[in-house]
Amino acid sequence: MPSGILLLDKPRGLSSNVALQRVRSLYDREKAGHVGSLDPLATGMLPICLGEATKVAGEVLNGRKCYRFTVTLGARTATGDTEGEVIATAAVPTLARGEVEGTLTRFLGRQQQVPPMYSAIKRDGQPLYRLARAGVTVERAARDIELFALSVQELAPDFIDLEVLCSKGTYVRVLAEDIAAALGTCGHVTQLRRVYVEPFAGEPMHTLESLTEARGVGAGPVLLAADRALLHLPAVVLSAAEAQRLRHGQRVAVEDVAPPGAHVRLYDSSGEFLGLGTADGSGGVQPRRLLNLAPQSAATDREP
């Protein structure tokens, strides 16, 4: 079973961890991890790193995310979505599209957002959602997020369909509540789909059903090469001797390709992806996360 990145189309009703465990069981992979949790309510792109590709998961996690979601207006729930009980109601004003679009512009840019109690963030080892279910509320520190685009897809008297491109760490349920409040009412998320995680916009996704069918006839999953997630980083091609030194944890002298502390992707002279390095700013690269892979067959951009 080769290493690589599987783009799963997570179904509604499963947690991200349950979806991961099903993929892991399907392909008998001990080393696997998902990147960026989706709520059970949510569907859509869940990158799963298998084998040595788990070593690039941190870079994937930093990518921007695109979501489409429906905000049902007039009722607020304890969880911010359909899984919680209604805790507040309000009249819904008549909304014109231009008015809504004008309101949305106020949400663009850098800002801070307080994570919801119903989240997987841990406090003293306990996920916040467990405390919330026990009726306990604790203070949560605001987090820096950024919204790059926010648009109306459909407007109806009692709901709005929206699309957002946002930074990691953004809670769409909180955003939906804030938008509803800015429109003079309250609301909660009733549909949520992650359209893509950068840099995988436009890439095909695979369902658990299609993976099960493929496995039944002896086919493996369609995987992206581990370095497919890293094409935004500078590439460094090393000679055989340099690659050998790198694999032994030694610094390699190269041309300055990135500022000090920046990550670079590393290849040997045959084009095999070696892993991640860190530029030291003085004509050298230090190994950061190296992979133990057979040569990748997937096509990638490997120009230095």
RARA-V792111 format. One record per residue. N is the residue number from 1. RES is the residue in one small letter. D_FIRST is the distance of its C-alpha to the first C-alpha in whole Angstrom. Layout:
BEGIN
<<N RES D_FIRST> <N RES D_FIRST>>
END
This chain:
BEGIN
<<1 m 0> <2 p 4> <3 s 7> <4 g 10> <5 i 12> <6 l 13> <7 l 16> <8 l 17> <9 d 21> <10 k 22> <11 p 24> <12 r 28> <13 g 28> <14 l 25> <15 s 25> <16 s 22> <17 n 21> <18 v 21> <19 a 19> <20 l 16> <21 q 16> <22 r 16> <23 v 13> <24 r 11> <25 s 13> <26 l 11> <27 y 8> <28 d 9> <29 r 8> <30 e 11> <31 k 11> <32 a 12> <33 g 15> <34 h 17> <35 v 20> <36 g 24> <37 s 24> <38 l 26> <39 d 29> <40 p 28> <41 l 31> <42 a 29> <43 t 26> <44 g 25> <45 m 22> <46 l 20> <47 p 17> <48 i 14> <49 c 13> <50 l 9> <51 g 9> <52 e 11> <53 a 12> <54 t 14> <55 k 17> <56 v 18> <57 a 19> <58 g 22> <59 e 23> <60 v 21> <61 l 24> <62 n 27> <63 g 26> <64 r 29> <65 k 29> <66 c 30> <67 y 31> <68 r 34> <69 f 36> <70 t 39> <71 v 42> <72 t 44> <73 l 47> <74 g 50> <75 a 48> <76 r 46> <77 t 44> <78 a 43> <79 t 39> <80 g 40> <81 d 38> <82 t 39> <83 e 38> <84 g 41> <85 e 44> <86 v 47> <87 i 49> <88 a 51> <89 t 52> <90 a 54> <91 a 56> <92 v 54> <93 p 56> <94 t 56> <95 l 54> <96 a 54> <97 r 51> <98 g 52> <99 e 53> <100 v 50> <101 e 48> <102 g 51> <103 t 50> <104 l 46> <105 t 47> <106 r 48> <107 f 44> <108 l 43> <109 g 42> <110 r 42> <111 q 43> <112 q 42> <113 q 41> <114 v 41> <115 p 38> <116 p 39> <117 m 39> <118 y 37> <119 s 34> <120 a 31> <121 i 33> <122 k 34> <123 r 37> <124 d 38> <125 g 34> <126 q 35> <127 p 33> <128 l 36> <129 y 36> <130 r 36> <131 l 40> <132 a 41> <133 r 40> <134 a 43> <135 g 45> <136 v 45> <137 t 45> <138 v 44> <139 e 45> <140 r 42> <141 a 42> <142 a 42> <143 r 39> <144 d 39> <145 i 37> <146 e 38> <147 l 38> <148 f 38> <149 a 39> <150 l 40> <151 s 41> <152 v 43> <153 q 41> <154 e 43> <155 l 47> <156 a 48> <157 p 51> <158 d 49> <159 f 45> <160 i 44> <161 d 40> <162 l 39> <163 e 36> <164 v 36> <165 l 34> <166 c 34> <167 s 33> <168 k 30> <169 g 32> <170 t 34> <171 y 35> <172 v 36> <173 r 37> <174 v 40> <175 l 40> <176 a 41> <177 e 44> <178 d 45> <179 i 45> <180 a 47> <181 a 50> <182 a 50> <183 l 51> <184 g 54> <185 t 52> <186 c 49> <187 g 46> <188 h 42> <189 v 39> <190 t 38> <191 q 35> <192 l 32> <193 r 30> <194 r 28> <195 v 28> <196 y 25> <197 v 24> <198 e 25> <199 p 24> <200 f 22> <201 a 25> <202 g 25> <203 e 21> <204 p 20> <205 m 19> <206 h 17> <207 t 19> <208 l 18> <209 e 19> <210 s 18> <211 l 14> <212 t 15> <213 e 17> <214 a 14> <215 r 12> <216 g 15> <217 v 15> <218 g 12> <219 a 10> <220 g 8> <221 p 9> <222 v 11> <223 l 10> <224 l 13> <225 a 13> <226 a 14> <227 d 17> <228 r 18> <229 a 20> <230 l 22> <231 l 24> <232 h 27> <233 l 27> <234 p 29> <235 a 26> <236 v 27> <237 v 26> <238 l 27> <239 s 28> <240 a 26> <241 a 29> <242 e 28> <243 a 25> <244 q 25> <245 r 28> <246 l 26> <247 r 23> <248 h 26> <249 g 27> <250 q 30> <251 r 31> <252 v 31> <253 a 34> <254 v 34> <255 e 36> <256 d 36> <257 v 34> <258 a 34> <259 p 37> <260 p 36> <261 g 34> <262 a 32> <263 h 28> <264 v 27> <265 r 23> <266 l 23> <267 y 22> <268 d 23> <269 s 25> <270 s 22> <271 g 21> <272 e 18> <273 f 17> <274 l 18> <275 g 19> <276 l 22> <277 g 26> <278 t 29> <279 a 32> <280 d 35> <281 g 38> <282 s 39> <283 g 37> <284 g 34> <285 v 31> <286 q 29> <287 p 26> <288 r 25> <289 r 21> <290 l 19> <291 l 15> <292 n 14> <293 l 11> <294 a 11> <295 p 13> <296 q 13> <297 s 13> <298 a 15> <299 a 18> <300 t 20> <301 d 23> <302 r 24> <303 e 27> <304 p 29>>
END
